[in-house]
Amino acid sequence: MEFRRIAGLPPYVFTIIDGLKREARRAGRDVVDLGFGNPDIPSPDIAVEKLAEAARNSRNHRYSASRGIPKLREAAAALYRRQWGVELDPESEVIYTIGAKEGFSHLMWVLLQPGDAALVPSPSYPIHIWGPYFAGADARQVPIGSGEGGGAAYIDGVIETWERGWPRPRVVVCSFPHNPTTATVELADLQRLVDWARERDVVLVHDFAYADVAFDGWRPPSILQCEGAKDCAVELYSMTKSFSMAGWRVAFLAGNREVVAALAKLKSYLDYGTFQPVQIAATVTMNEAADYPAEVNAVYESRRNALIDGLARIGWEVEKPRGTMFAWAPIPEQYRDLGSIDFAKLLVTDADVAVSPGVGFGPEGDSFVRFALIENEQRIAQGIRQIRAGLPLLRG
């Protein structure tokens, strides 16, 4: 039997490392898992309490609303007002999505069709590259750098690529702070992108997954803070990292009302929204646990310091990220010829540490591996000791 859409997908390289990790653990080895970015910090107590309370009410067992219940959208609008001073109409400029991944994928169906093109970062979170392909469109990959200058460089690359490409791309995908490269951007650069997009009738899609995960006192800007952003931009905000609610699948698309309405129409054919008690719990959490993202952020900042400082002590220099729950680490020169898959395999087999191969995020990532900050400081320190013992070339 032929599955034409699925046949075009490459092997999911992360499963290679996951398989080796499972084998090692079955053999009794203690693998420090810094691979899959699955948050380990518990969700807020109030979220759990409200979920249980709402679930006991049988009226909440019926179909819900695919756009999200009104109070949930109002809470999202209030969050944007508090955090970034952005005013949103919860009726026309906010829609609930079943996590950012679902929201992004279906948004690509709304914005693109066969023959269209989107500009996407490379390396990047895989759905940012494959979402346009699922819609039948072309995804033209634009290299993105890392660190503080990576965002501005990507915007330069987008403008240059758009001007010389044909057919002209209709959509530009961006995400800052960026997974996996941890590239960041300043508001002035986002404003430059918005000004450019408004003149060319391009839709900007900003995945703001790490809106609240930023370090050293720096605050990531929302693209909706830019003047004129609602003319051309939409933004995905998720509770996954900010409130450590990964399994709850609660996110929002906000911004341009025409795009929001189009997604609402598509979703009305596809889903009835998630279990209403989840939406009720998320509403109360945003309203009454507004400080929880700061608590989560402090944990990630401490882990970032433990990882980057520890790697430096064993001779592996990695740039300190300003945001995300990841570190984007260049493969040490002594091992660079291996490429990211074989190097990640070596880390599991010889050092009992699991990381993600950079090539899994696109060909531009093959000289990197990604560390996820999903273990506490003691486990991170243990992992660093194991890397030092298992990679003799690092010791010179």
C-alpha positions as a printed Julia matrix, in Angstrom:
396×3 Matrix{Float64}:
   0.0    0.0    0.0
   1.35   3.43  -0.95
   1.23   6.41   1.45
   2.4    9.24  -0.76
   2.5   12.02   1.79
   4.26   9.87   4.4
   6.73   8.32   1.93
   8.4   11.68   1.43
   9.31  12.06   5.1
  12.94  11.34   6.02
  13.76   8.97   8.9
  13.22  10.66  12.28
  16.87  10.65  13.39
  16.02  11.26  17.04
  14.69   7.69  17.25
  18.21   6.37  16.62
  19.51   7.96  19.81
  16.36   7.05  21.7
  16.84   3.4   20.76
  20.46   3.41  21.96
  19.39   5.08  25.2
  16.78   2.4   25.86
  19.28  -0.38  25.13
  21.8    1.14  27.54
  19.21   1.47  30.3
  18.06  -2.12  29.79
  21.69  -3.12  30.28
  21.64  -1.34  33.65
  23.59   1.79  32.64
  22.58   5.18  34.03
  22.03   7.37  30.98
  21.69  11.11  31.64
  19.0   12.14  29.15
  19.53  15.63  27.76
  17.95  14.83  24.41
  14.18  15.17  23.99
  12.91  18.6   25.1
  10.16  17.26  27.36
   9.75  19.59  30.38
  10.2   17.82  33.73
   9.01  20.71  35.92
   5.49  20.07  37.28
   2.52  22.12  36.11
   1.14  24.68  38.6
  -0.85  23.21  41.48
  -3.8   25.43  40.62
  -3.98  23.94  37.13
  -4.26  20.42  38.52
  -6.8   21.44  41.17
  -9.04  23.27  38.7
  -8.81  20.43  36.2
 -10.02  17.94  38.81
 -12.77  20.28  39.98
 -14.05  20.98  36.48
 -13.85  17.3   35.47
 -16.3   16.39  38.25
 -18.94  18.61  36.67
 -20.77  16.52  34.07
 -21.75  19.63  32.1
 -18.08  19.87  31.08
 -18.13  16.39  29.53
 -19.83  17.58  26.35
 -18.24  18.88  23.16
 -16.44  22.17  23.69
 -15.61  24.96  21.21
 -12.81  24.61  18.66
 -12.04  28.35  18.97
 -11.64  27.96  22.74
 -14.16  28.94  25.41
 -14.61  32.74  25.66
 -12.97  33.12  29.08
  -9.89  31.24  27.87
  -9.44  33.64  24.97
 -10.04  36.57  27.32
  -7.31  35.24  29.63
  -4.88  34.99  26.71
  -5.66  38.58  25.7
  -5.12  39.72  29.3
  -1.76  37.92  29.38
  -0.62  39.78  26.25
  -1.72  43.07  27.8
   0.26  42.39  31.0
   3.38  40.98  29.38
   3.86  43.05  26.23
   1.34  45.88  26.34
  -0.45  44.41  23.3
  -4.2   44.87  23.02
  -6.06  41.94  21.45
  -9.75  41.44  20.77
 -10.43  37.97  22.22
 -13.34  37.5   19.8
 -11.55  38.21  16.54
  -7.78  38.26  17.21
  -7.24  35.19  19.43
  -7.98  31.53  18.78
  -7.17  28.5   20.89
  -5.11  25.69  19.33
  -4.4   22.16  20.54
  -0.78  23.0   21.21
   1.42  25.14  18.98
   2.33  22.2   16.74
  -1.29  21.58  15.74
  -1.92  25.29  15.39
   1.1   25.77  13.14
   0.35  22.75  10.95
  -3.25  23.74  10.3
  -2.23  27.36   9.82
  -0.01  26.24   6.93
  -3.09  24.59   5.37
  -4.87  27.93   5.63
  -2.07  30.05   4.19
  -0.5   27.79   1.57
  -1.46  25.49  -1.27
   0.44  23.6   -4.01
   2.57  26.02  -6.0
   3.06  28.41  -3.06
   6.28  28.83  -1.09
   7.26  29.7    2.46
  10.6   30.81   3.87
  11.65  28.83   6.94
  14.76  28.78   9.13
  17.37  26.05   8.82
  18.2   24.41  11.12
  14.82  24.55  12.8
  12.16  22.77  14.8
  11.11  20.06  12.3
   7.43  21.07  11.95
   8.5   24.55  10.82
  10.17  22.93   7.82
   7.64  20.16   7.19
   4.42  22.09   7.89
   4.52  23.9    4.52
   5.29  20.6    2.77
   2.25  18.97   4.38
   0.2   21.78   2.82
   1.65  20.91  -0.59
   3.83  24.04  -0.72
   7.57  24.53  -1.06
   9.62  25.3    2.07
  12.7   27.3    1.12
  15.23  27.03   3.9
  17.12  30.14   4.97
  20.18  29.62   7.18
  19.87  30.94  10.73
  22.82  31.65  12.97
  22.99  31.21  16.72
  23.15  33.56  19.67
  22.35  37.26  19.84
  23.09  38.03  16.19
  21.29  35.02  14.75
  17.87  36.64  14.52
  18.98  39.75  12.66
  21.03  37.6   10.26
  18.0   35.42   9.54
  15.87  38.47   8.76
  18.56  39.7    6.35
  18.56  36.27   4.72
  14.77  36.23   4.41
  14.67  39.58   2.64
  17.48  38.62   0.26
  15.98  35.19  -0.53
  12.51  36.61  -1.12
  13.8   39.25  -3.52
  15.57  36.72  -5.77
  13.08  33.84  -5.5
  10.19  32.92  -7.79
   7.35  32.42  -7.24
   7.47  34.95  -4.44
   7.01  33.23  -1.05
   3.69  34.1    0.6
   4.71  33.21   4.16
   7.77  33.77   6.35
   8.19  31.54   9.4
  10.24  32.75  12.35
  10.63  31.78  15.99
  12.61  33.7   18.6
  14.12  32.62  20.93
  14.85  29.88  18.43
  14.86  26.12  18.82
  17.42  24.61  18.34
  19.98  27.36  17.69
  18.86  29.62  20.61
  19.13  32.62  18.24
  17.43  35.74  19.58
  16.16  38.97  18.09
  15.5   42.51  19.25
  12.28  44.45  18.72
  13.91  46.8   16.19
  14.76  43.86  13.93
  11.22  42.48  14.17
   9.92  45.95  13.29
  12.16  45.94  10.21
  10.68  42.59   9.19
   7.1   43.8    9.76
   7.7   46.98   7.72
   9.1   44.88   4.88
   6.26  42.33   4.98
   3.53  45.0    4.94
   4.93  46.43   1.71
   5.01  43.03   0.01
   1.79  41.38   1.19
   3.72  38.64   3.03
   2.27  36.88   6.09
   4.64  36.54   9.04
   4.16  33.56  11.36
   6.05  33.86  14.64
   6.22  30.79  16.89
   6.73  32.32  20.35
   7.16  29.03  22.22
   9.93  30.41  24.46
   8.31  33.75  25.17
   8.98  33.4   28.91
  12.22  31.39  28.88
  14.97  33.99  28.77
  17.99  34.68  30.94
  20.26  37.38  32.36
  17.37  39.82  32.68
  16.61  39.86  28.94
  12.97  39.79  27.78
  12.07  38.42  24.33
   9.91  40.78  22.27
   6.56  39.77  20.8
   6.18  40.48  17.1
   2.75  41.96  17.94
   4.53  44.81  19.74
   5.63  46.11  16.35
   3.75  48.99  14.77
   1.46  47.61  12.07
   2.07  43.99  13.04
  -1.62  43.08  12.96
  -1.68  43.98   9.27
   0.62  41.08   8.38
   1.59  38.94  11.38
   0.27  36.23  13.64
   1.96  34.74  16.68
   1.68  31.37  18.42
   1.91  31.49  22.23
   2.0   28.23  24.16
   1.61  27.3   27.82
   3.93  24.31  27.28
   7.22  25.87  28.37
   6.0   29.04  30.11
   3.71  27.18  32.54
   5.32  23.73  32.16
   2.06  22.31  30.77
   3.39  20.25  27.87
   0.85  17.42  28.01
  -2.11  19.76  28.37
  -1.8   21.0   24.75
  -2.85  24.6   25.28
  -1.74  27.3   22.85
  -3.11  30.34  21.02
  -2.79  32.03  17.67
  -3.05  35.8   17.98
  -2.82  38.74  15.61
  -4.23  39.42  12.15
  -7.98  38.91  12.36
  -8.39  37.61   8.79
  -5.86  34.85   9.42
  -7.44  34.05  12.8
 -10.88  33.82  11.17
  -9.57  31.56   8.4
  -8.0   29.18  10.91
 -11.23  29.2   12.94
 -13.19  28.17   9.85
 -10.79  25.3    9.09
 -10.74  24.1   12.69
 -14.54  24.06  12.8
 -14.32  21.16  10.34
 -11.5   19.39  12.19
 -12.07  19.48  15.94
 -14.37  20.43  18.82
 -11.58  21.76  21.0
  -9.99  19.83  23.83
 -11.72  18.53  26.96
 -13.42  21.58  28.49
 -11.94  21.06  31.99
  -8.48  21.5   30.45
  -9.57  24.84  28.99
 -11.09  25.92  32.32
  -7.91  24.97  34.2
  -5.75  26.85  31.69
  -7.94  29.93  32.04
  -7.62  30.0   35.83
  -3.87  29.31  35.62
  -3.17  32.28  33.35
  -5.27  34.56  35.55
  -4.17  33.36  38.98
  -0.68  31.88  38.51
   0.8   34.69  36.43
   4.13  34.48  38.31
   4.67  30.78  37.6
   6.63  31.36  34.34
   9.22  33.32  36.35
   9.66  30.34  38.68
  10.07  27.98  35.72
  12.5   30.37  34.08
  14.73  30.52  37.18
  15.06  26.73  37.11
  16.12  26.72  33.46
  18.6   29.55  34.01
  20.27  27.65  36.85
  20.48  24.53  34.69
  21.86  26.51  31.76
  24.65  27.84  33.97
  25.44  24.37  35.32
  25.64  22.91  31.81
  27.6   25.64  30.02
  30.03  26.24  32.89
  30.53  22.51  33.36
  31.22  21.89  29.68
  33.74  24.74  29.68
  35.62  23.09  32.54
  36.18  19.96  30.44
  37.26  21.91  27.36
  33.98  22.08  25.42
  33.17  25.74  24.76
  29.48  26.43  24.11
  27.86  29.86  23.78
  25.58  30.7   26.7
  22.05  30.97  25.32
  19.9   34.0   26.19
  16.74  31.95  25.88
  15.03  28.57  25.32
  15.47  25.38  27.36
  18.34  24.24  25.13
  22.01  24.69  24.38
  23.24  24.46  20.78
  26.69  22.95  21.04
  29.22  22.81  18.19
  30.74  19.34  18.0
  34.27  19.57  19.47
  36.9   19.88  16.75
  38.45  16.53  17.66
  35.15  14.78  16.8
  33.73  17.04  14.08
  34.4   14.6   11.23
  31.87  12.2   12.74
  28.85  14.38  11.99
  26.04  14.88  14.46
  24.4   11.42  14.31
  27.59   9.43  14.9
  28.8   11.88  17.54
  25.48  11.67  19.39
  25.68   7.87  19.16
  29.21   8.04  20.62
  27.95  10.12  23.55
  25.35   7.48  24.4
  27.6    4.44  23.98
  30.82   5.81  25.5
  29.57   8.49  27.94
  26.01   7.44  28.81
  24.66  10.89  27.86
  21.82  11.37  25.35
  21.6   14.5   23.19
  19.82  15.36  19.92
  21.79  15.22  16.64
  21.79  18.62  14.96
  21.05  17.2   11.52
  17.61  16.22  12.79
  16.77  19.94  12.62
  17.97  20.33   9.03
  21.21  19.91   7.08
  22.62  23.18   8.44
  22.73  21.56  11.9
  25.04  18.63  11.2
  28.05  20.13  12.99
  26.05  20.62  16.23
  24.22  18.66  18.9
  21.42  20.01  21.08
  21.33  19.68  24.86
  17.92  19.97  26.56
  17.79  21.37  30.1
  15.5   18.62  31.36
  17.64  17.27  34.22
  18.5   18.98  37.51
  21.91  20.48  38.25
  23.2   17.34  40.0
  22.32  15.13  37.04
  23.83  17.67  34.63
  27.07  17.6   36.65
  27.03  13.8   36.51
  26.53  13.93  32.74
  29.5   16.25  32.35
  31.71  13.91  34.38
  30.63  11.05  32.14
  31.38  13.06  28.97
  34.84  13.85  30.34
  35.48  10.17  31.07
  33.99   8.9   27.8
  35.53  11.34  25.31
  39.3   11.1   25.84
  40.13  13.46  22.96
  38.48  16.32  24.89
  41.21  15.95  27.51
  43.82  16.82  24.94
